[in-house]
Amino acid sequence: MQSPCLKEVSEVCLSSCCPAPLFKFSAHHDATSKSRSTSAACRRDFAATTSSSIFPNTQFTNHESLPSLQESFSDFTKVYPRYQETAQVDQIRAQEYYHLSQSNHTCLDYIGIGLFSSSQLHKQESSSQLNSDFPFFSISYKTGNLKTQLLHGGQESELESAMRNRIMDFLNISANDYSMVFTANRTSAFKLVAESYPYKTSRKLLTVYDYESEAVEGMINNSEKRGAKVMSAEFSWPRLRIQSAKLRKMVVSKRKKKKKRGLFVFPVHSRITGSRYPYVWMTMAQENGWHVLVDACALGPKDMDSFGLSLFQPDFLISSFYKIYGENPSGFACLFVKKSAISSLESSTSTGIVNLVPAKKLLQIAGDSSGTDTELEQISRLGLQLDALGTASSFSGLISNHTTQTRRLEREGYQSAEEGANWTGLETSEIRESETHANLIKDKNSRSSRYGDSLEVVCRGLDQVDSLGLMMITNRARYLINWLVSSLRKLKHPNTEGFPLVKIYGPKIKFDRGPALAFNVFDWKGEKVEPVLVQKLADRNNISLSYGFLHHIWFSDKYAEEKGRILERREGGVKGMDANKLKAKSDLGISVVTAALGFLASFEDTYRLWAFVAQFLDADFVEKERWRYTALNQKTIEV
């Protein structure tokens, strides 16, 4: 018998809602307390029901013994009957992203927000008006002063203005409160803040990341060069929750005199483990004189609806966008700065700010013999730059379409396109020649921003998310990620007294966990299968995964013996006397496989991942794959 709480829990409390301790409304204290009690009970009931209802009293020791997709889906909908209410997502996926089913491709490596749909692109490509005014766009780098750009803006095209309005409307950010610049990727946005932040008067940089991120590492390096004192939160083993006592000590000021202490960088939740962090840390930081930067890149596409921007009002916010889910990961990031905080920034000339350039304008300049050498050089670079940014909002995409080198994630475990990837930094000279561009197409039924006198910027990806709403997207992701976690934990090696095949890091079955997962696969001897190998084999099964590196892990005395067995030194880590304490500490961690469920993820996607991982129950699976590909005259995988 299913508990009624499981059916109603999603209406009682949303995972992305602000933690109760932030609200202090005494007038309704009793009602609020009762509501919190009901919410907590339903959350516990959700976890208990999930644990007891998904393959109850069952362990799978052979991949061939797994139930079929149809059987599993039937059981899944019995546990989560309200999943059927999200059928609109499947309709959108079938109609607008049909490339996913045509290629039989499972995308579990995209994080960010998609701008356009696949059908939108292909309709425009087949249109006879390809050379018309429809605003295809590319991205052009420019060098400038962030503070000046924020205060006075610059020459902005109608396309940029329309796109800015659409994005700010989508994220519920007011132009009266925040200024915005487009950046090449997430890494560039962090770099711009680091190069302009007033570390001379506000010396500290405090970050809260349980995984290695190229964007954050770049910020740390730039900040240290400018004199910043860098600190990091730590995460308690084994659940990887924030080590509250240590973070509170770093955040809270002992001085009564209020003065800006530094920059507090808060990601809201981990894009690798799915851990969600209490918003109270933002409030605590602000009350103790910190500027707050919110990294919203890992938020769900509608999570800003419940974020409470007007309540927290961070000084900086970074979000990222890719073009088309599962097809075109190129994109850009947006850096929002609160207008009242702009004056505190220092003037500095930086790279990373970009223009959105309509393709027609590029063609006109390139075809005009009067074009200057500088203009023509810029045009010749645009195609290259665009593909470099391609990694800038999702992660990898199919290895079959990209080289293995470009497939590796910056070392953040996820190669997020928002981060522009570590091989496509602004100074990188080796960029693959590929010209891809997304288009915007007019649709009377879409929410849009005016572009020029007759055309409108239409972002079908954003329109679809708006039409689905926060509740549907959040509930769907919750059901899928918790089923996946529960099912992976049912895989046990035979003849080993139930030794688990999979180790999951961070939250397990939990109502308010994020739709991201960090895990490792272990063989029957208890040895870890390298994450990069799991990723490559998954790709051969048409499943796109990523890999990352968890760090800043704190072990209590209770787990002291495990520490030596679990931690590993990151490849390329800092060694010797030059390594400072923080860097040496961050080089120790755990390499993991990562999966992220976008709003278009389906039950079949999660089932396919589960079935793929189950193949490692066969002790000879990796060796069989090696011989299978050798027999097909393909290059042998590196083991």
LOLODREN-778014 format. One record per residue (C-alpha): chain; x negated, y negated, z negated. Coordinates in Angstrom, 1 decimal. Layout:
N
A:X:Y:Z
...
END
This chain:
639
A:0.0:0.0:0.0
A:-1.5:-3.3:1.0
A:-1.6:-6.0:-1.6
A:0.6:-9.0:-0.8
A:-2.2:-11.3:-1.7
A:-4.2:-10.1:1.3
A:-1.4:-11.2:3.6
A:-1.0:-14.6:1.9
A:-4.5:-15.4:0.7
A:-5.5:-17.4:3.9
A:-2.6:-19.8:3.2
A:-3.5:-20.1:-0.4
A:-7.1:-21.2:0.1
A:-9.4:-21.8:3.1
A:-13.0:-20.7:2.9
A:-14.2:-24.1:4.1
A:-12.3:-26.1:1.5
A:-14.3:-28.1:-1.0
A:-15.1:-26.3:-4.2
A:-12.7:-27.1:-7.1
A:-15.3:-28.6:-9.4
A:-15.5:-31.6:-7.1
A:-11.9:-32.7:-7.8
A:-11.0:-34.3:-11.0
A:-7.3:-35.2:-10.9
A:-6.2:-35.2:-14.5
A:-2.5:-36.0:-13.7
A:-1.9:-32.6:-12.3
A:-4.5:-30.7:-14.3
A:-2.2:-27.8:-15.3
A:-0.9:-27.3:-11.7
A:-4.4:-27.5:-10.3
A:-5.7:-25.0:-12.9
A:-2.9:-22.6:-12.0
A:-3.6:-23.0:-8.3
A:-7.3:-22.3:-8.8
A:-6.4:-19.2:-10.8
A:-4.1:-17.9:-8.0
A:-6.7:-18.7:-5.4
A:-9.5:-16.9:-7.3
A:-7.2:-13.9:-7.8
A:-6.4:-13.7:-4.2
A:-10.0:-14.0:-3.1
A:-10.9:-11.1:-5.4
A:-8.0:-9.1:-4.1
A:-9.1:-9.7:-0.5
A:-12.6:-8.3:-1.2
A:-11.2:-5.3:-3.2
A:-8.6:-4.5:-0.6
A:-11.2:-4.7:2.2
A:-13.6:-2.5:0.4
A:-11.0:0.2:-0.4
A:-9.0:0.1:2.9
A:-11.6:0.2:5.6
A:-12.6:3.9:6.2
A:-11.8:4.8:2.6
A:-13.9:7.6:1.0
A:-15.8:8.0:4.3
A:-19.4:8.0:5.3
A:-20.7:8.3:8.8
A:-23.9:10.3:9.3
A:-23.6:10.9:13.0
A:-22.9:8.2:15.7
A:-20.8:10.7:17.6
A:-18.4:11.1:14.6
A:-17.3:7.4:14.7
A:-13.6:6.9:15.5
A:-12.8:5.5:18.9
A:-12.3:1.8:19.6
A:-8.5:2.3:19.7
A:-8.4:4.2:16.5
A:-10.6:1.7:14.7
A:-8.5:-1.3:16.0
A:-5.3:0.4:14.8
A:-6.7:0.8:11.3
A:-8.1:-2.7:11.4
A:-4.7:-4.3:12.1
A:-3.2:-2.3:9.3
A:-5.7:-3.8:6.8
A:-5.4:-7.2:8.4
A:-1.9:-7.4:9.9
A:-2.2:-11.2:10.4
A:-5.0:-10.7:12.9
A:-2.3:-10.1:15.5
A:-1.3:-13.8:15.0
A:-4.6:-14.8:16.6
A:-3.7:-13.2:20.0
A:-3.9:-16.7:21.6
A:-7.7:-16.5:21.3
A:-7.7:-13.3:23.3
A:-5.6:-14.9:26.0
A:-7.9:-17.9:26.2
A:-10.9:-15.5:26.4
A:-9.3:-13.5:29.2
A:-8.2:-16.5:31.3
A:-11.0:-19.0:30.7
A:-14.0:-16.8:29.9
A:-13.4:-13.8:32.1
A:-17.2:-13.5:32.8
A:-17.4:-11.8:29.4
A:-15.3:-8.9:30.4
A:-16.6:-8.7:33.9
A:-20.1:-8.4:32.6
A:-19.1:-6.3:29.6
A:-21.3:-8.6:27.6
A:-21.1:-9.0:23.8
A:-22.4:-12.4:22.8
A:-23.4:-12.5:19.1
A:-26.2:-15.1:19.4
A:-24.3:-18.4:19.9
A:-24.0:-21.0:17.2
A:-22.7:-24.5:17.9
A:-19.7:-25.8:19.7
A:-18.9:-25.1:23.3
A:-17.9:-28.0:25.5
A:-16.5:-26.3:28.6
A:-14.9:-23.1:29.8
A:-16.3:-20.7:32.4
A:-13.2:-21.1:34.6
A:-13.6:-24.9:34.5
A:-17.1:-24.6:35.9
A:-16.3:-22.0:38.6
A:-13.2:-23.9:39.8
A:-15.3:-26.9:40.3
A:-18.1:-25.0:42.0
A:-15.6:-23.6:44.5
A:-14.0:-27.0:45.0
A:-14.4:-28.8:48.3
A:-14.9:-32.0:46.3
A:-18.3:-30.9:45.0
A:-19.8:-34.1:46.2
A:-17.0:-36.2:44.8
A:-17.1:-38.4:41.7
A:-16.4:-35.5:39.4
A:-18.8:-36.1:36.6
A:-21.3:-33.2:36.6
A:-24.1:-34.3:34.2
A:-27.7:-33.6:33.5
A:-29.9:-34.9:30.6
A:-32.7:-37.4:30.9
A:-35.2:-38.1:28.1
A:-36.0:-41.6:27.1
A:-38.5:-43.1:24.6
A:-37.1:-45.6:22.2
A:-36.6:-47.0:18.7
A:-33.9:-45.1:16.8
A:-33.1:-48.0:14.5
A:-32.7:-50.4:17.4
A:-30.6:-47.9:19.3
A:-28.3:-47.5:16.3
A:-28.0:-51.2:15.6
A:-27.6:-52.5:19.1
A:-27.0:-49.5:21.3
A:-28.2:-49.7:24.8
A:-27.0:-49.5:28.3
A:-24.4:-46.7:28.1
A:-22.8:-45.2:31.1
A:-19.0:-44.6:31.2
A:-19.7:-40.9:31.0
A:-21.7:-41.3:27.8
A:-19.1:-43.5:26.3
A:-16.3:-41.1:27.1
A:-18.3:-38.1:25.8
A:-19.2:-40.0:22.6
A:-15.5:-40.8:22.0
A:-14.4:-37.3:22.6
A:-17.0:-35.8:20.3
A:-16.4:-38.2:17.5
A:-12.6:-37.6:17.8
A:-13.2:-33.9:17.7
A:-15.4:-34.1:14.6
A:-13.1:-36.6:12.9
A:-15.9:-39.1:12.6
A:-15.0:-42.8:12.7
A:-17.0:-45.2:14.9
A:-16.3:-47.8:12.3
A:-18.4:-45.9:9.8
A:-21.0:-44.1:11.9
A:-23.3:-44.8:14.9
A:-24.4:-42.0:17.1
A:-27.1:-41.1:19.5
A:-27.4:-38.1:21.9
A:-30.6:-36.0:21.3
A:-32.2:-33.4:23.4
A:-31.5:-30.7:20.8
A:-31.3:-30.0:17.1
A:-35.0:-30.1:16.6
A:-35.2:-33.6:18.2
A:-32.5:-34.9:15.9
A:-34.3:-33.8:12.8
A:-37.6:-35.2:14.2
A:-36.0:-38.6:14.8
A:-34.8:-38.8:11.2
A:-38.2:-37.8:9.9
A:-40.0:-40.4:11.9
A:-37.7:-43.2:10.8
A:-37.0:-42.4:7.2
A:-38.6:-44.8:4.7
A:-40.8:-42.4:2.8
A:-43.0:-45.3:1.5
A:-40.2:-46.2:-0.9
A:-38.2:-42.9:-1.0
A:-40.9:-40.4:-1.1
A:-39.2:-37.0:-1.5
A:-37.8:-34.6:1.1
A:-35.7:-31.8:-0.4
A:-34.3:-29.0:1.9
A:-31.9:-26.2:1.2
A:-32.5:-23.4:3.8
A:-32.8:-19.7:3.1
A:-34.3:-19.1:6.6
A:-37.1:-20.5:8.7
A:-35.9:-23.2:11.1
A:-38.0:-24.8:13.7
A:-36.0:-28.0:13.4
A:-36.6:-28.1:9.6
A:-40.2:-27.1:9.9
A:-40.7:-29.9:12.4
A:-39.1:-32.4:10.0
A:-41.3:-31.2:7.2
A:-44.5:-31.6:9.2
A:-43.6:-35.1:10.4
A:-42.5:-36.1:6.9
A:-45.7:-34.9:5.3
A:-47.8:-36.8:7.8
A:-45.9:-39.9:6.7
A:-46.6:-39.3:3.0
A:-43.5:-37.4:1.9
A:-43.5:-35.0:-1.0
A:-41.7:-31.9:0.3
A:-39.6:-29.6:-1.9
A:-37.3:-26.7:-1.2
A:-34.5:-24.9:-2.9
A:-35.0:-21.2:-3.7
A:-32.5:-18.3:-3.3
A:-32.1:-15.6:-5.9
A:-32.6:-12.0:-5.0
A:-30.6:-9.9:-4.1
A:-27.5:-12.0:-3.3
A:-29.6:-15.0:-2.0
A:-27.5:-17.5:-3.8
A:-29.0:-20.9:-4.5
A:-31.2:-20.8:-7.7
A:-29.1:-23.4:-9.4
A:-31.3:-24.2:-12.4
A:-34.3:-25.0:-10.2
A:-32.4:-27.0:-7.6
A:-30.6:-29.1:-10.3
A:-34.0:-29.9:-11.9
A:-35.2:-31.2:-8.5
A:-32.1:-33.2:-7.7
A:-31.3:-34.8:-11.1
A:-33.2:-37.9:-11.9
A:-34.4:-38.5:-15.5
A:-34.7:-42.2:-14.9
A:-31.8:-44.4:-15.8
A:-32.8:-47.0:-13.2
A:-31.1:-46.1:-9.9
A:-33.4:-46.1:-6.9
A:-33.4:-44.0:-3.7
A:-35.4:-40.9:-4.5
A:-35.6:-39.5:-1.0
A:-33.8:-37.4:1.6
A:-31.7:-34.3:0.6
A:-31.1:-32.0:3.6
A:-28.0:-29.8:3.1
A:-26.8:-27.2:5.7
A:-23.4:-26.5:4.1
A:-23.9:-22.8:4.8
A:-26.6:-20.5:6.1
A:-26.5:-19.9:9.8
A:-28.3:-16.6:9.3
A:-26.8:-14.9:6.2
A:-23.4:-16.6:6.2
A:-23.8:-17.9:2.6
A:-21.7:-20.9:1.9
A:-23.0:-23.5:-0.5
A:-20.9:-25.6:-3.0
A:-20.4:-29.1:-1.8
A:-21.0:-30.3:-5.3
A:-24.7:-30.4:-4.5
A:-24.0:-33.3:-2.1
A:-22.2:-35.2:-4.8
A:-24.9:-34.5:-7.3
A:-27.6:-35.7:-4.9
A:-25.7:-38.9:-4.1
A:-25.1:-39.6:-7.8
A:-28.9:-39.3:-8.4
A:-30.0:-41.7:-5.7
A:-30.6:-39.4:-2.7
A:-29.8:-40.1:0.9
A:-28.0:-37.0:2.2
A:-28.3:-35.4:5.6
A:-25.7:-32.8:6.4
A:-26.7:-30.2:9.0
A:-23.3:-29.3:10.5
A:-24.8:-27.2:13.4
A:-23.7:-23.9:11.7
A:-20.2:-25.0:10.9
A:-17.3:-23.4:12.6
A:-15.8:-25.3:15.5
A:-13.0:-26.7:13.4
A:-14.6:-26.7:10.0
A:-15.1:-30.5:10.1
A:-11.3:-30.7:9.7
A:-11.7:-29.6:6.1
A:-15.2:-30.9:5.4
A:-14.0:-34.1:3.6
A:-16.2:-36.5:5.5
A:-14.5:-39.5:3.9
A:-15.0:-38.0:0.5
A:-18.8:-37.3:0.8
A:-19.9:-39.8:3.4
A:-23.3:-38.4:4.1
A:-26.0:-40.9:5.3
A:-26.9:-38.6:8.3
A:-25.0:-35.8:10.0
A:-26.3:-33.6:12.8
A:-24.1:-31.4:15.1
A:-24.9:-29.5:18.3
A:-23.0:-28.6:21.4
A:-23.6:-26.1:24.2
A:-21.9:-26.0:27.6
A:-20.3:-22.6:28.1
A:-20.1:-19.7:25.7
A:-21.8:-16.6:27.0
A:-22.9:-18.3:30.3
A:-24.6:-21.6:29.9
A:-26.3:-22.3:26.6
A:-27.8:-25.7:27.6
A:-26.5:-28.7:25.8
A:-27.4:-31.4:23.4
A:-27.2:-32.5:19.8
A:-25.7:-35.5:18.2
A:-27.2:-37.5:15.4
A:-24.7:-39.6:13.3
A:-26.0:-42.3:11.0
A:-23.8:-44.1:8.5
A:-23.9:-47.8:9.4
A:-24.7:-48.8:5.9
A:-27.8:-46.6:5.9
A:-29.3:-47.9:9.2
A:-30.9:-50.9:7.6
A:-33.0:-48.6:5.4
A:-34.7:-46.9:8.3
A:-38.1:-48.0:9.6
A:-38.7:-49.0:13.2
A:-40.6:-46.3:15.1
A:-41.0:-45.4:18.7
A:-39.9:-41.8:19.3
A:-39.0:-39.3:21.9
A:-35.9:-37.1:21.7
A:-33.0:-39.5:22.4
A:-31.4:-38.6:25.8
A:-29.1:-40.1:28.3
A:-26.2:-38.1:29.9
A:-26.7:-38.7:33.6
A:-23.9:-38.0:36.2
A:-25.3:-35.7:38.9
A:-23.9:-37.9:41.7
A:-26.0:-40.8:40.4
A:-29.1:-38.6:40.5
A:-28.4:-37.6:44.1
A:-27.9:-41.2:45.1
A:-31.2:-42.3:43.6
A:-33.1:-39.3:45.0
A:-31.7:-39.9:48.4
A:-32.5:-43.6:48.4
A:-35.8:-44.3:50.0
A:-36.1:-47.5:48.0
A:-36.2:-45.6:44.8
A:-39.2:-46.3:42.7
A:-41.9:-43.7:41.9
A:-40.8:-43.6:38.3
A:-37.2:-43.0:39.2
A:-38.1:-40.2:41.7
A:-40.4:-38.6:39.2
A:-37.6:-38.6:36.7
A:-35.2:-37.0:39.1
A:-37.7:-34.3:39.9
A:-38.1:-33.5:36.2
A:-34.4:-33.5:35.4
A:-33.8:-29.9:36.6
A:-36.7:-28.7:34.6
A:-35.7:-30.6:31.5
A:-32.1:-29.4:31.7
A:-33.1:-25.7:31.6
A:-35.5:-26.4:28.8
A:-32.6:-27.8:26.9
A:-30.7:-24.7:27.8
A:-31.8:-23.1:24.7
A:-30.4:-26.1:23.0
A:-27.1:-25.0:21.6
A:-26.8:-21.4:21.6
A:-29.3:-18.9:21.1
A:-30.6:-16.6:23.8
A:-28.2:-15.1:26.2
A:-28.9:-12.0:28.2
A:-32.5:-10.9:28.5
A:-31.7:-9.7:32.0
A:-31.1:-13.4:32.9
A:-34.0:-14.8:30.9
A:-37.5:-13.6:30.3
A:-38.4:-11.9:27.1
A:-40.5:-14.8:26.1
A:-37.8:-17.3:26.5
A:-35.5:-14.9:24.6
A:-37.4:-15.1:21.4
A:-35.9:-17.4:18.8
A:-37.9:-20.2:17.6
A:-39.0:-18.7:14.4
A:-35.8:-19.5:12.8
A:-34.6:-16.3:13.6
A:-32.0:-17.7:15.8
A:-33.1:-19.3:18.9
A:-30.5:-21.9:18.8
A:-30.1:-24.0:21.8
A:-29.5:-26.8:19.6
A:-33.2:-26.5:18.7
A:-34.4:-26.7:22.2
A:-36.5:-23.6:21.5
A:-40.0:-23.6:20.3
A:-41.5:-23.2:23.8
A:-39.6:-26.1:25.2
A:-40.6:-28.9:22.9
A:-40.7:-32.4:24.3
A:-44.4:-32.1:24.9
A:-44.3:-28.6:26.4
A:-45.5:-28.4:30.0
A:-44.4:-24.8:30.8
A:-40.7:-25.1:31.6
A:-38.9:-22.6:33.8
A:-37.6:-24.1:37.0
A:-33.9:-23.5:37.0
A:-31.1:-26.0:37.7
A:-27.9:-25.4:35.9
A:-25.3:-28.0:35.2
A:-21.8:-28.1:33.7
A:-19.0:-30.0:35.0
A:-16.0:-31.8:33.7
A:-12.7:-31.4:35.5
A:-9.5:-33.4:35.3
A:-6.6:-31.5:33.7
A:-3.4:-33.3:32.8
A:-2.7:-30.9:29.9
A:-6.1:-31.4:28.3
A:-7.2:-33.9:25.7
A:-9.6:-36.2:27.4
A:-11.6:-39.4:27.4
A:-11.5:-41.9:30.3
A:-14.4:-41.8:32.7
A:-14.4:-44.7:35.1
A:-11.2:-46.1:36.5
A:-9.7:-42.9:37.9
A:-11.3:-39.8:36.2
A:-11.3:-38.4:32.8
A:-13.9:-36.4:30.9
A:-12.2:-33.1:30.0
A:-13.9:-30.7:27.6
A:-11.8:-27.6:27.9
A:-13.8:-25.8:25.2
A:-13.0:-28.6:22.7
A:-9.4:-28.7:23.9
A:-9.0:-25.0:23.2
A:-10.4:-25.2:19.7
A:-8.1:-28.1:19.0
A:-5.1:-26.1:20.2
A:-6.0:-23.1:18.0
A:-6.5:-25.0:14.8
A:-8.6:-24.4:11.7
A:-6.4:-21.8:10.1
A:-6.3:-19.4:13.1
A:-10.0:-19.7:13.9
A:-11.1:-19.3:10.2
A:-8.8:-16.3:9.6
A:-9.9:-14.5:12.7
A:-13.5:-14.9:11.9
A:-12.9:-13.8:8.3
A:-11.2:-10.6:9.3
A:-13.9:-9.7:11.9
A:-17.0:-10.4:9.8
A:-15.7:-8.6:6.7
A:-14.7:-5.5:8.7
A:-18.1:-5.5:10.3
A:-19.9:-5.7:7.0
A:-17.8:-3.0:5.5
A:-18.2:-0.7:8.5
A:-22.0:-1.1:8.6
A:-22.2:-0.1:5.0
A:-20.5:3.2:5.8
A:-23.4:4.4:7.9
A:-25.6:6.8:5.9
A:-28.6:8.9:7.0
A:-27.8:12.7:6.8
A:-29.7:14.9:4.4
A:-31.0:12.0:2.4
A:-28.5:11.8:-0.4
A:-26.6:9.0:1.4
A:-29.6:6.7:2.1
A:-28.0:3.7:3.9
A:-28.9:3.0:7.5
A:-28.3:-0.7:7.2
A:-29.4:-3.3:4.6
A:-27.3:-6.5:4.6
A:-28.9:-9.7:3.1
A:-26.8:-12.4:1.4
A:-23.1:-12.1:0.8
A:-21.4:-8.8:1.5
A:-17.6:-8.4:1.6
A:-16.4:-11.8:0.6
A:-13.4:-14.0:1.4
A:-15.3:-17.2:1.9
A:-18.5:-15.9:3.6
A:-19.4:-17.5:6.9
A:-19.2:-15.6:10.3
A:-23.0:-14.9:10.4
A:-24.8:-11.8:9.4
A:-28.4:-10.9:8.5
A:-29.4:-7.2:8.4
A:-32.0:-4.7:9.0
A:-32.0:-1.1:10.2
A:-34.0:1.6:8.3
A:-34.9:5.0:9.5
A:-34.4:8.2:7.5
A:-37.8:7.8:5.8
A:-36.8:4.4:4.5
A:-39.0:2.5:6.9
A:-37.7:-0.7:8.5
A:-37.1:-0.7:12.3
A:-38.6:-4.0:13.5
A:-35.9:-6.6:14.2
A:-37.4:-7.5:17.6
A:-37.1:-3.9:18.6
A:-33.5:-3.7:17.5
A:-32.8:-6.9:19.5
A:-34.3:-5.5:22.6
A:-32.5:-2.2:22.4
A:-29.2:-4.1:21.8
A:-29.8:-6.2:24.9
A:-30.2:-3.0:26.9
A:-26.7:-2.1:25.6
A:-25.5:-5.5:26.8
A:-25.3:-6.9:23.3
A:-27.1:-10.2:22.6
A:-28.5:-10.5:19.1
A:-31.1:-12.7:17.5
A:-33.7:-12.3:14.8
A:-34.9:-14.6:12.0
A:-37.0:-14.9:8.9
A:-35.6:-15.3:5.4
A:-37.8:-17.2:3.0
A:-37.9:-19.2:-0.3
A:-36.6:-16.0:-2.1
A:-36.8:-16.0:-5.9
A:-37.1:-12.8:-7.8
A:-36.3:-12.5:-11.5
A:-38.3:-10.3:-13.8
A:-35.6:-7.6:-13.3
A:-36.6:-7.3:-9.6
A:-40.4:-7.9:-10.0
A:-41.2:-4.4:-8.7
A:-39.1:-4.8:-5.6
A:-40.7:-8.1:-4.7
A:-44.0:-6.5:-3.5
A:-42.1:-3.9:-1.4
A:-39.6:-6.3:0.2
A:-41.6:-9.5:1.0
A:-43.8:-9.6:4.1
A:-46.0:-12.3:5.5
A:-44.6:-14.1:8.5
A:-46.7:-13.7:11.6
A:-48.8:-16.7:12.2
A:-48.4:-17.8:8.6
A:-50.8:-20.3:7.0
A:-53.8:-18.6:5.3
A:-56.8:-19.6:3.3
A:-57.6:-22.7:1.2
A:-55.9:-25.1:3.5
A:-52.5:-23.6:2.8
A:-50.5:-25.6:0.3
A:-48.4:-23.9:-2.3
A:-45.1:-24.6:-0.6
A:-46.2:-23.4:2.8
A:-47.9:-20.3:1.5
A:-44.7:-19.5:-0.4
A:-42.5:-20.0:2.7
A:-44.7:-17.7:4.7
A:-43.5:-14.8:2.5
A:-40.1:-13.5:3.3
A:-38.1:-10.9:5.3
A:-37.7:-10.7:9.0
A:-34.1:-9.8:9.9
A:-31.7:-9.1:12.8
A:-29.0:-11.7:13.0
A:-25.5:-11.8:14.5
A:-23.1:-14.7:14.7
A:-19.4:-14.5:15.6
A:-18.2:-17.4:17.7
A:-14.5:-18.3:17.8
A:-14.1:-16.2:20.9
A:-15.5:-13.1:19.3
A:-13.1:-10.1:19.5
A:-12.7:-6.9:17.5
A:-14.2:-5.0:20.5
A:-17.4:-7.2:20.0
A:-17.8:-6.2:16.4
A:-17.0:-2.5:17.2
A:-19.6:-2.4:19.9
A:-22.2:-3.7:17.5
A:-21.2:-1.2:14.9
A:-21.4:1.7:17.4
A:-24.8:0.5:18.7
A:-26.3:0.3:15.2
A:-24.9:3.8:14.4
A:-27.1:5.2:17.2
A:-30.1:4.7:14.9
A:-28.6:7.6:12.8
A:-30.2:9.8:15.5
A:-33.8:10.1:14.3
A:-34.9:10.3:18.0
A:-32.9:7.4:19.3
A:-35.8:5.0:19.8
A:-37.9:7.6:21.5
A:-35.0:8.6:23.8
A:-34.6:5.0:24.8
A:-38.3:4.8:25.6
A:-38.2:7.9:27.9
A:-34.9:6.9:29.5
A:-36.3:3.6:30.7
A:-39.6:5.1:31.7
A:-37.6:7.6:33.8
A:-35.8:4.7:35.5
A:-39.2:3.2:36.5
A:-38.7:0.3:34.2
A:-41.3:-1.2:31.9
A:-41.7:0.6:28.6
A:-40.5:-1.3:25.6
A:-43.1:-2.5:23.2
A:-42.9:-0.6:20.0
END
